[in-house]
């Protein structure tokens, strides 16, 4: 029967709802009240009034939502509020870091700075650049990638496609252990080999230490990407009589190539900022050395460390350290953007 015949109003399961702008209003009120409490209590730190405002936002969200929507919906909104507060707390140091690096790094960052080395420029004098450090970083990280990427990918293929029994478990265990190895330990391992062979510091030694740090990251990321490939694709290829190695080469790897490439790029970004192994094995050089297999070489992280250590908190070396830091951040950001672009480009296309 229709509602006109029965005379009853249609029932609804949806109760009262807060308007969409209510979280913003509660946040604005919490910030204003937090500033007021801080001023009244004589608190000078921005962190203190920020924490007070965050607490007031969570409490205010629960109070308003419980009154309008009920306790059950209020608990859901409080959980959402905690997520937003945690996100903002995590975002504050990141934004502060980027802002400090950009504001201090742009002072001397120009084409001359990027295209010249320190040469005969003393650390206390203005001028000089980071060309030799950029060249050294690119060569050392590039050689480390050439070593670690094939080994890491092949190890992941073994673990996913062939690995069974004690050997596979042992490889997985050691990959997990290597993931947590401090960078200084990898540097000391290569340094011990150099001392036994009576070798002098050179760029490729740093590349070998960086490769040790990079390999477990590549193995783990590649392993997860290979596991995402549907088994139906493997079974269909094997059912057609294609050998397993060819199935891996022609079906599995092309399907997961986007994720594998992204993992490798993120591993490169992870080792690009390592300082300890380079300090032990490469030593640094104020002149341009384009040969990573002979003589000391510079890198961006080591350049930043040395310039800041010699700056005493001010002067030309201090400005160069911040400019080099900005360059390194830009380099890592470009790598991450490239990884995201490759992942989107190689993502499986779904038909409409």
Secondary structure as UniProt FT lines:
FT   HELIX           3..6
FT   TURN            20..21
FT   HELIX           22..41
FT   HELIX           46..68
FT   HELIX           71..105
FT   TURN            106..108
FT   HELIX           111..115
FT   TURN            119..120
FT   TURN            123..124
FT   HELIX           131..157
FT   HELIX           158..162
FT   HELIX           165..179
FT   HELIX           183..196
FT   TURN            197..198
FT   HELIX           203..227
FT   HELIX           231..239
FT   TURN            240..241
FT   HELIX           244..247
FT   HELIX           248..252
FT   HELIX           253..271
FT   TURN            272..273
FT   HELIX           276..281
FT   TURN            292..293
FT   HELIX           300..309
FT   TURN            310..313
FT   HELIX           316..345
//
